[in-house]
Amino acid sequence: MTALTLTTSGAATLRADVIVVGVAKGAAGPVVATGAEAVDKGFDGRLAAVLETLGATGAEGEVTKLPAPSGFKSPVVLAVGLGRVPEKDEAYGTESLRRAAGVAARALTGTKKAGIALPVEAAEDVAAIGEGLLLGSYAFTTYRDGERKKANGAKAAAKDDARKQPLGEAALLGAKPRDKAHKAAADRAIALTEEINRARDLINIPSNDLTPADFAAIAVAAGKEHGIKVEVLDEKALARGGYGGLIGVGQGSVNPPRLVRLSYTPRGARQNLAFVGKGITYDSGGISLKPAGHNETMKCDMSGAAAVFAAVVTAARLGLKVGVTGWLALAENMPSGSATRPGDVLRMYSGKTVEVLNTDAEGRLVLADAITRAAEEKPDAIVDVATLTGAMVLALGTRTFGVMANDDAFRTAVYEIADEAGEAAWPMPLPVDLRKGLDSPIADLANMGERMGGGLVAGIFLREFVPEGTTWAHLDIAGPAFNEGAPFGYTPKGGTGSAVRTLVALAEHAAAGDLG
């Protein structure tokens, strides 16, 4: 992973392979951003004009390389677009800085050291740039090295590997290593992004190497490393405990289900939060088999559990004064002679019965058991995270997740905290009229309702398992959890680690006593 350092060195004197500067999109052409003054001076105040000649506009995502001015210790300047110029008396937004840093990191793959001269006016800027750099430099190469070596030979493979390695070191100019706020912001960025990137790894690992038992073992190891108490319920304990949702979903697979509880309980905690994650390590749809073309990325159906896992570990690493319990509802949804059939009735952990009309609506079944169990511990709030419905992707696209809740004020708080953390989210309703569609003639409710508004129906189903008086929110991350397109900003192709930043920010607000 890229090393992040803070330095008071100037752009002209820093020994690096490249100096990164920001350029914004002005009304009359590109505008050099703050932080790049030394580089602009090296071009006799004409850096913007030179960049415009090279075709740069300052648009977000744009990258332009040019030789460094004479006398600089670094041979190359890389200008990265920041988007529009801020209004008077405004600073560059943290998300703009985060994205620009991510674009720069991706453009600098294979570079040993870069000096980052993007705008730094506050500790929040240090955090955003650090996050962008460390997330943007992510690469998942676990399954590539062996084949390259076979094809190219060891010497050629080593050279190829060097070109594909992420940026080695990013020295953040303008950030003061002795400033407590700057240092704390950088340390937070490192801890947070390391765990987001671990979540991305988990999402990208193919399902044959990440079964429910494998995921549980990874959680146990992380708990030992970071002082988190971890408990694992295997299939026998789940059956004894009456976890009908988890057992019902997992019984068609040779890889049995697990329920993992991760508990971070620091002294002096002011509040206690429960995070619940959907962890379907592979989703074939079960007997209601998915059609061709919809199975290939279903290793990502455990992204909610990966986000919860990463958030709990991050809270522990940051030493937040808030109790955080993570629940990973892990199962593999497969068709077989032992699989749950459409029309079967499951008795859930809550005691309610559910008629399974579609075995591909399995995420809500494992979540329902985990939510009920989490509520028994009386947390101040429960937040579940899941790649739950294709309907939410149709509603909000591939970069925004939906936020539902049984409390309007809490839904608003979660949405605003997600925005503050730099994650695109949107508040969604839970219309009362859609509940009737979940009625079953033989059970307490069915696992499917009306097709229209399916993402909302799934949220309404989950609400049925939240005890009266328990504050709860549901994040449907089906859109942004797995990027099947080209990388953008600090977001790679494949697993993204969606919702981790939101959950960590929620924990930080709770630790500060201002979550409500």
N, C-alpha and C positions, 0 to 999 in steps of 0.2 A: 504494500500500500504506500502511496505517496507520503513522504515525510513533510509535515507542515512546520515551518519555522517563522519566527517574527524577527524583523531586522530593522535597524535604523539606518542602514547603509543607503546611499543614494543610488539612483538608477545608473549613473555614469560609472560609479566605482565598484559596483557589485560584480563579482566574477561569476558569470552564469552562461548558459548556452543561449538564453533568450530573455528579453525583457517584455513583459505583457503590459499593454496599456489599454485604456478604454476609450472608445470613440462613440459619441452619441449622434442621433439623427436630428439635425437642426432644420429650420425652415429654409435656409439658404445653402445647406450642404452639411457635411460632417463637422462635428464640434469635438475638440479634444477634451476629454474629461479630466477632472482634478486627479492628481497623482502622477500625471504624465508631464508635468512642467519641465523636468530636466530633459526628457526626450525631445519635447517641443523646442526647447532652447537649443538643443544640439542640431536641429533642423532650421535654426535661425527664425523660429516662430512660424514656420511654414509647414508643420507636420500635417495639419488638416488639409492644406492644399495638395501636398504630396499624396496623401491617402485618397483624396478625391480624384486625382489624376490616375491612380491605380484602380479606380472603380468603386472605392468604398463609399458607403452612405451613412454608416453608423447604425444600420438596422440590426435588430436583435438576431443573434445567431451568425452574424457575418464575421469572417476572419480574413485578415490581410497581413501578409508577411512582407517585410522590407529590410534592407541592410541597416544596421545601427549607425548612428552618427560617428564621425571620426573621433577617436579618443575614448570611446566606450569600451569597457572590459568585456561586454557581451557583444557578439557579432550580429545578432538578429533582433529585430523588434517585431512583435506580433500584436496587431491592433484587433481588438474584439468588440463587436457592436453591443451597445447597451440599450438600444431603442431610443425613444424620444428624449429630448433634452428636458430635464425637470423644469417646472415653472419656477418663477423667481422666488427665492427664499425656501425652495424645496430641495431635498437631497435625493440622490438616486435611491430608489426603493430597494429593500433588501432582496426581494425576489429577482429583480433585474441584475443585481450584483451576483446572486447565486447562480443564475443561468449563464451569465457571461463567463464566470469563473469555470463553470462546467464545460462550456464550449471550448475555452482555452485549454483545459486539461485534456480534452479529447484530441485537440489539434496537436498537442505536445507529446503524444504517445511516443515512447522511445527516447525522450529527452532526459538527460541526467539532472539538470538543475535549471529552474526558471525563476526569475525575479518577477513578482506580481505587483505592478504599480497601478492597481485599480483604486477607485476612490475609497479612502478610509477616513471617516469623520467621527465614528463612534464604535464602541465595542460591538454593537449589533452588526456593523459592516464587517468587522473581523470574523464574526461567527458566520455570516452569510457567505463571504468569499471562501472561508475555510471549508464550509460544507460543500459549496459548489465544486471546489477543486478536488476534494476527496471523494465525492460521489461521481464526479465526471471522469475521474481516472479509473473507475471500476472496470474490470474485465474478468469474464469467466472463461478460463482456459483449461479447466481440469481435465477435460476429455480430448484435448487437442495435442498435447505434447508428444505422446507416444507415436501417433501417426505421422507427425512431422519428422520425427527422428528416423522412422522406418523409411520414409520417402526420400529424405534429403541427406541422410547421414548425419552423424553427431556434430561435425564441424559446421555444416550448413544450417543445421537445426539451431545450434547455439546462436549463430548470427541472426537467424530469423526470429528467435525468441527475444533477442535484445531489441529488435525493432518494434516488437509487439508489447514490450513491457510498459506499464504505465509510467507517467512522469515520476522521476525519482525523488526530487525535492522541490518544494514550492516555498520560496522565501518571500514572505508578505511584507513589502516595503510600506512604511508609514505606520506599521503596527509595532507598538513598543513592548519589547520582551519583559521590561521591568514594571510595566503598568499592570496592576492587579486585574483590572477589568478586561484588558486586552488578553492577558494570559488566561484568565478564566474562560473567556469566549473561545479562544483557540482550543483549550483543553476539552470544553464541552463539544465543540465541533468534531474533535478527534474521536471521542467516546461514542457520540451519536452516530457518526458516519461509519465507524467500524462495525457497529451493530446493524445498521441498515444494510451494509454490504454483506454481513453474515446472513441476514434475512434473504437478500438477493441470491446468495449462493444456495440456500436451502430451496428456494423456489426453482432455481435452474437445474438442480440435481435431478436426473431422471428418476422415475418412480421405482425402477428396479433396484436403485441404490438408496431410496428413502421411503421405507415402509413406516407405518405407525410406530413399530418397535424401534426402528432406527432413529426416528425423530425424538422419541422419548429418551433414548440413550444420550443423544446430543444435549437435551435439556438437563439431564442428570449431571453430565460432565460440566456444563456451564454453571450449574448451581454450586458445585464444589469449588469452582474457580472464583466465583463472585459472592459467596456467602448467602446464597438463596436456597431456601428449603424446597426440595422437590419431592413430590409424591406421585407415583405412577399406579393407576388402576389398570390391571390387565383384563383380558376377556372374562376370566373367572370371577374376578372381583366386580366387574361391571354387571355380570349376570346375577350375582348374589345381591348386588345393590339395586337391581331393578332399573338399570339404564337402558330401557327398551329402544330408545332412538339410536344410540351408539351401537348396540348389539344388532338391531335390525338392519342398519346400513352396512355394517361390517361383516355380517355373517356369510355373505356370498364370496368372500375372499379367503385365500389361504393365509393371508397376512391379517391377523385379528386386530381389532380396534384397541385404542388406549385413551384414557383420560388422564392428562398430566396437569398437576397443580404446582405452580411456582409461586412461592410466597416470599416477598421482600418486606420485612417488618422492622424498620429502624426505630430506635428509641426516640421519643418526642414527636412521633407522627401525629399530625393534626387531623388528618382524614384518612380514610381507607377506600381505595378504588379497586374494582374487579374488572379485569379485561378478559373477554372471552373470544377465542379465535376458532373459526372453522378450519379444520385441518384434514381435508379430504386429499390424501397423498396421491390418489389417482381416481378420476371420476369417469367411468365408462358410461354412466347413466343407469347401470344395473340392468335389470330385465327390460326396463324402458330405455333400451340402448340408444346412445346418441347416433345420429346419422354420420356417414362418411364425411370427413372434413371438419368435424367438430371434436374429435378425440385427441388430435395431435399435441395440443398444448395443455391437456388436462392435468399434467403434473403441477400446474400452477394453482390448483384448487385448494391448496393448503396455505395460500398467501396470507389469509387472516390470522392463522396460527403463527406463521412466521413473524408477522407484525407484532403480535402480542408477546411472543417470546423475546423479540428484540427490544421491545419497550420496557419489559420488566428488567432485563439485564442492564439496559441503559440507566434506568432509575437507580439500580444498585451501584453502578459504576460512578454515577454523579453524586451518590449519597443523599438523595432527596429525602426530605423529612415528610414522607407520606407513605403509608402502607399500600403496596401494590401487589395484588394477587392475580396471576395469569392462569387461565384455564385453556388448555389446548385439547380440543375435541378431535381426536385423530382416528381416521378410518379410511379404508380403501373400498370404493363402491364398484363391485364387480358382479357380472352375471354368472350364475352357476346353479347346480341343482339345489344348493342350500340357500340361495339368495331370497330375500324378501320379494314377494310377488305383488303386482298391482292388485289391490283389493284386500290385501292382508291388513290386519289391525294390530298396532303396536301399543303396548301399555308403557307410557313414558315414565321417567323418574319422578315426575310430579304426581303421578297417579292417573293423569288424564289419558284417554285412549285416542289414537289417531288412525284413521283409515288412510292407507297409502294408495293414492290414486295414480301417482307417478313416482317411480323409484329414482328418477333423475331430479326430483325435488328433495334431495337427501340432506343438503346442508342445514336446512331449517330443523331437521330431526335431531342431528347431533348437537346443534346449538341449543335447542330447547332443553335437552338434558343438562348441558353444562350451565346454562343460565339459571335453571332451577337450583342446581347444586351451589352455584356461586351466591345466589340470593340467601341461602341458609346462613351464611356468615355475616349477614346484615351490613354490607358495605354501604358507604355513603352514595355510591353510584355504580352502575354496571354499564360498561360499553362493550358491545360485541362488534367484531370486525369479520367480514366475510365476502368472498367472491360469490355472491348469492344468486343473482338473477341476470339473465341476458336482457330482461326488460329494462334494468337500470342502465345498461349500455345504450340501448335504444333511446332512452330518455335523456341521458346526460353526456353521451359520447365516451371516448376512451381516455380522457384526461381528468375527469371530474367524478368524485364519488358522492353518493347520496347520504344525507343525514336524516334519520327519523328518530323520534323519541316519544315517550309518554308524558313529557313535560315540555311545553313550548319554550320556557325560559332556558332549560337545559339544552334543548336542540339549538337554540340561538347561540348559547355559549360555546358549544362544540363547534358549530360552523365558524364562529368568529375566531376561535383558537386555531382551527385548521388554517384559516386565511392568514392569521398571524405567523403560523409556522411555515407558510409558503406552499401549502397543499390546496389544490382546487377542490372545493366541496360545494354542495348546494343543499339547503334545507328542503325536505320533502314531507308531505302530510301523511297521516294515517286515517283516511276517510272512514267514518263509521259505517257508511252504506256498503263498503266492500267486505265487511265481516260476514255478512249473510252467505256469501259465496263459499265460505269454508264449512258450512253446515254439512254434516254427514247423517245419513239415515240410520246408521248402526253404531257410530262412535261419537265421542264428544266433539270432534272436528275432523276435517279432512286435511291432507297436506297440500292440496291444490284448491284454488278458488277461481275467480274470474281471470280470463286471459288478459284482458285489457287492464292496465295498471298492475301487472304482475309483480313488479318490484315492491309496490306498496302492500300488496296482498301478503307477500313474504314477511314484511315487517309486522303486519297485523297478526300473522300466525305466531311470530316470536313473542309479541306482546302478551299473548294468551298464557305464556309461561313465566311472566314477570309478576311476582306477588304484589298485591295492592300496597301502595305506599313506598315502593322501591323505585328510585329514580333510574331510568334506563335510556340508553341511546343505541341505535343500530347504524353502523357504517357499511353500506354496500359498495365495496371497492371493485366490483366486477370489471369496470372499465379500465381504470388506471393500474391495476395490479400487475399486468403482464403486457409489455409493449411488443407487439408483433411487427411494428414498422421500424423505420430507421431511428437511430439514436437522436435525441434533441436535448439541448441544454445540458443538464447534468443527468438526464435519464437515459439509461442504456437500452439496448434491445434485450428482451427477455424480462426476468423478474425486476421489479422496480423498488420494492420495499415500501409501497404505498401505505399510508396511515401511521407509520412508526413515528414520524415527527409530530403528528397530531396527538397521539397517545402520550408521548413524552411531555409535550407542552401542557396537556391536561394535568399530568402528574405534577408538573412544576407549579401550575396555578393552584392546585390543591395544597401543595406544600406551603405555598405563600398565604393560604387561607382566603384566596379570592375567587374560588371556583363557584361558590354559592351553595 
